[in-house]
Amino acid sequence: MQFRLKGASGDITGQAFNLGDNTVVGSNPDSEVQIQGLGKNHARITFDGERLVLEASEPAWVNGEPVERQALKSGDEIRLGEQRFVLQAPGLRPPSVLRDVQEQRASKVGLWVVLALGAGAAAAGAYWYFVVLATAAG
């Protein structure tokens, strides 16, 4: 599986940086992903066979939240210092993401069922009130 960071700001916009199983991102010439303006060993991204994990030794954010250690998924926005990246990780969508989407759809269906039942009950009540009671009274 090929993972990469796609530059999304400044001079790195549009550049793609391939990730290995243990990738150091920083300004150090020995870094696998060398970016000027970052700390020497700003962050490390590791792959354990199932998930990617960001471990930051300098300021880092994932999807706008400050982090020191964070599991990653495809599409995450990663900011290291002032540099922004988008993680491109084909096939890395944890089951929790899919479950969240399915639960949201199910809750919307449930809401429509409740509303339909409520409307049906209101219609039955109105029918009973106006037809049955009016006929009995008249």
Secondary structure, 3 states (H helix, E strand, C coil): CCEEEEECCHHHCCCEEEECCEEEEECCCCCCEECCCCCCCCEEEEECCCCEEEEECCCEEECCEECCEEEECCCCEEEECCEEEEEECCCCCCHHHHHHHHHHHHHHHHHHHHHHHHHHHHHHHHHHHHHHHHHHHC
